[in-house]
Amino acid sequence: MATRNYRTRSIRQRSANGYSIRYYGLPGSDGKRTRVEETVKGTKKVAERLLRDRLAALDTGDFINKQKATVKQFLDQWLNVYGNTNLAEKTQQGYRQLIDCYTKDFANRPVQSLTSDHIQAVYSKMTKRGLTATTVVALHRVLHKALKTGVQWGVLKRNVADATTPPKIKKKEMKMWDLESRTWFFKSIKEHKYSDFLTFGILTGARRGEIAGLTWENVDLNDNRISIVKNLGRITGKGLVSRNPKTSRSRRSLALSPATVNLLHEVRGKQIAQQSMIGEAWHSTGYVFTQPDGRPIDPDLVTKAFNKMVKETGVPHLTPHGLRHAYATAALEASIDPKVVSQHLGHASVSTTYDIYAHVMPDLETEAALKIEAKLLGKYISCK
């Protein structure tokens, strides 16, 4: 197998303050390497440094032909290079879907000729199609991050996404079940195969992937605690993948309530019975919540089943993530310190908790004012 020689290169002075560098780039569709020439303003040392950078990029696979790359080629390369080292697989998958679905209007345009008008036109088109501001802003963040990297790579002179204006996301007060709805729902699904999974969710406020990824080795029923150290989710083309939490604060230890401890004892008992029943057909995966044969549960299937259960039980519409919100709201209404709630939920910062649950805060502030008054004046009447 022949070794690719990217090292054939040259530097030539073109003016008093300008040089041209020449080198061979990546092979074209015919398998032959194309000769690349770039003009560099500055000293010969500047030209030499840029040439070294270009050759190093060819060696590492980071090279993009800045004269010929289309937007699609650039974004593909960005995902492969930047994404593989800086993004979780699930995040990469989401970025890929946004790029493939919404950048077709300028995908074949040279990335050097991409303008803010091209991007803004796509935002407008998405809005007219009825897509939410959240989706448009998600695409904007991906494009802005990719083009910013392009500037850092020297492929682009500026980030044209800086001059675009995506729609503002209107904050909506999250929907929540009242006590009657919660009681009726969990009573109605008691015999469902995902009942324990969902009950655990509302009792702990853990995310779907965190529940699916919980293993018995990270459960301490003597100390009544669990450790969240993995997240299980489906990645296109790879199936169910166990991965590390997306932030350091997502990796955490949770204290369990007596009801939650009892639930885990019941789950363990069911697994022992199922394993005894099917014998060698049992898969010893170590997961806490499993299918009847021991294999892990797909969080996406839980979501589909949950949506169906909500319709069948007649309770107001809610997503599985709403159970996490129910836990957080109950904790804040019980006057638990927001910082403690934030740590329990694994939020990146307490400001995230304040931002998401701003609708709960006014009542907490009123309650706090009454308690302070009681300390000062010796009287206290709860506003609840």
N, C-alpha and C positions, 0 to 999 in steps of 0.2 A: 504494500500500500504506500503510495507516494506521500511524502510529507508536504503539507501546504506551506509554501514559503511566502509569508507576508513581509519579509524583511527587505525585499527589493524596493528601495526608496531613494528619494533625492530631495535636496533643498536647493532652491535657486533664488538669488536676489533679483527682484523685479524693479525695485525703486529704492530711493534712499532710505525709506522707512517701510519697506514691504518685501515679503518673501513668498514664494510658492512652494508648497510641499507636495510631493507625489509619492504614491504608494499603491500597492495592489489591494483592493478590497475583497469582499466576499464573492464566491463564484455566482455567476448568473444562471439562468435557466438552462443554458447550454453547457454548464459545468466549467466554463472558463472564467478566471478571475478578471474583474474589471479594474482598469487603472483609474485612480481617483486623484484629482488635483484640487487643492484648496489654497486660497490666498490668505496670507497672514500679515496683519499690520503689527509693526514693532521690530524688535531686534532679532538677530539670528538665534539667540538663546530662546526667545519666545517661540519661534518657529520649530526649533529642535524639541522643545518641551511638548508642543502640540502634536508633533509627529510621534513622539514616544507614547503619548496618551492614546493616539489612534491605533498604534500597533499593539499596545497593551489591551485595548478594547477588542481587537480582532482575536487575540489569544484567549481572552476570557469569554467571548461570545456576547459582549456588550455593544459591539459595533453596529451603528446604523448609518447607512449611506445618506448623509444629510441632503444631497442633491436630488435623490430619486425616491426616498421613502414616502409612501403614502401614509395618511393618518392611520389606516388600519394596520399597516406594517409597523408603524411606530408604536401604537398602542399594544399590539401583540408582543413586541419586543420588550416594552415596558413591563407588561404583566409577567413575562418570563424572567426578566432580570430583577426588577424591583420587587415584584410580587412574591417570588420564591423566597426572598430573604427577609421581607418586611411584613408580609401579610399571612394571616392564617388561611388554611385551605378553603374554609367556608367563605371567608371574605373574598378570596380570589375568585371563587365561583360566582359570588354576587356581583363583583366588578365585571366579570366576563359577560354575565347576562345583560347588565346595563349597556355595556359597549356594543354587544352584538345586536341588541334590540333597538337602540336609539341613535346610533351614529352612522347609519347607512347613508344618510343624505350627503355626508362629506367624507365617507370612508376611503374613497378612491382618489381624493384630492391630495396633492403633495402636502405634506405636513408643514412645509415652509410657507405655503400660501394660505394656510388656514387662518381665518380672521374671526374676530369676535362676532361679526354679523352672521357668519355661518352657524356658530354655536347658538347665538341668541334666537335665530330662526327655528332651530330645533326645539328650544325651550318653548317657544310660542306654539309650535305645532303640537307638542306634547300636551300643552295646556288646553288647546282647542279640542284635542281628542278626548278630553275629560280625565286625563291622568292627574293624580294628586300632586300637590306642591312637594310633598315628601319625596316622590319618585323623581321629579325634576331636580330637586336639590341634591338628591343622591347622585344623579348623573353629573351634576355640576362639580361636586366634590371629587369624583373620580377623574374627570377631565382636568380640573385645576391641579390636582396632585400629579397627574401624568405629565402635563405640560410644564409644570414647575421642575420636574425631574429632567425634562428635555432641555431646559435652560441650563441646568447644572451640568448636563452632559456636553453642552456646547452644540447641540443639534439645533436649538432654537435661540433666537436673540431675545425674545420676551415671551411672557405667558399671556396669550391673548384672552384667556379665560378671566383675567383680572378685570377686563373691560365689559364683562357680561353681568346681567342682573337676573338671577333666578327668582321665581316667586317666593314670597315669604310664607313660611309654614304657620298656619293659624293653630294655636294651641286649643285643643279640645279637652274638656273635663272628661276624664276616663270614666267609662261605664262601670258600675259596680252592682253586685247583687246585694239585696238586703238580707237580713237574717232568715226570713221566711223562704226566700228563693234558694239560699245556700242549703238550708236544711232539707228542703224538698228535693233538690238536685241530688245531693249525696245519698239521700235515702232511696231515691229512685234507681241509682246506678250501683247499688251495693253489690249486686251479683255480677257486674260487668268485669271483664278481664283487666281493664285499666283502672278499676276503682281504687285500688291501693296506691297506684302511681299518682292519681289525681288528688287523693286525700293527702298524701305525703306532700304534694305540691302546695296546697293551701295551708298546711300546718307548718311548713318551713319557709315558704317564699322562694324556694330554689327554682332555678330555670329548668326547662324541659331537658336540655342536654346534660345538665348537671345531675338530674335525677336518674336519667338513663345511664349515665356514666359512673354512678356510685357503685362501689364494690364493697363486699363484706369486710375486706381487710382495712377499709377506712371507716368502719362503724365500730364504736366502742359502747356497747350496751351496759357496761358496768359504770362507766363515767357519764353515760347519757349524752354522747357527742358523736358527731360525724365530721369527717374532713372532706371538703370539696377540692379535689386535686385533678380531676379529669372531666372532659366534656365529650359526650358521644353524639355524633351527628352524621347524616348521610352526605357524602360528597359524590357528585356525578362522576361515574366511571370508576369509583373506588369502593362504593358501598358504605357500610357503617365504619366510621373512623373515630378512634379515641384520640383526643388531642388535649394539650394543655389549655387551661383557661386563658382568655384573651388578654387579661390584665393581671398584675400581681395581686391586686386586691380581690380578684375573683377567686383566687386560691385561699381558702379560709376554713376555719373550724367553727361549727355551729353547735350550740347547746340545744338539746331536744326537750320538748315538753313530755310529761308522763303519757299523754295520749299518743304522741309520736313514737315513743319507746314501745308502747304496747302494740302499735301498728307494725313495727319492725319485727317484734317477736312473732306476730301472727304471720307475717310474710315469710319469715324463716321456717316456721312450722309447715306452711303450705309447700315450700320448696322441697323440704325433706320428704313430705308425703308424695309429691310429684316424682321426685327422683326414685323413690322406692317403687312407685307404680310402673315406671317405664324402663327402669334398669339401665342397660347399656346404651339406650337411645338418649340418655340424658347428657347434655353438654355442660361440662363443668367450667363455666366462664367466670364464675366468681361475682357476677353482677347481682345486685340486690333485687332489682325489678326485672323479671325475665318473662319470656314466653313459657308455655307449659313444658317445653323440652329443655329449658335452661338457657336458650339463646337470648341475646340482648334485645331490648325493645327499641324499635325505630321511633324517635320522637315525632317524626312527620306523620306516622300512622296514628299516634296518640292524638295529634291535632285533628286529623280527619274524623276519628271516632268521637272526639269531644264535640266537634261541630254538630255531628249527627245526634248525639245525646242531648245537646241543648235544644235542638228542634223537637225531639221526641218528648222531652219533659216539660216543654212549654215555658221555660224560664227565659228572661230577657237575653238577647244575644250577648255573648261574651267569648273571648278567646282563652286558650289555656294560660296565656300570659296574664290574663285578668285575675287568675288565682293568686299570682305573685303580688299583684297590686292590692288584692284584698288583704293579704297578710300584712303588707306594709302599712296600709291605711289603718288596720286594726291596731298595729303596734304604735303608730303615732297618736291615734285617738286614746290609747291607753297611757299616754304621756311618757312613752319610752323616748329617751334622748335620741334626736335625729341622727347623731353621730353613731350611736350604737346600731340603729336601724340600717344606716348606710353600710356599716361594716358587715352586718348580718347578710344584707342583700348582695354584697360584693360589688357595690358601685365604685366607679373610678375615684370619686371624691364625694364628700358630703354635699357639695354644691349641686351635684347631680340629683341627689335625693330631694333637696329643697326645690329644684326646678320641676321635677316630675310630680311632686306631691304638694305643690303650692296651694292647691284648693283646700288642703287640710289645715294648713298653717294658721289662717285667721282665727279659727276656733281654738287652736292651741295657744295662740297669743292672748286671746281673751281669757282663757282658763288660767294662763300664767299670771295675767294682771290681777285676777281675783285672789290667787294664792299669795302674791306679793302683798296685796292689800291686807290679807288676813294676818300675815307676819307683822305688818306694821301697825294695824289697828285692832287685831285680835278678833276678827270675824271672817267667815268664809262661807259662801254659798256657791256651790258648783253651778256652772251654766249648763251642764249636761242634763 
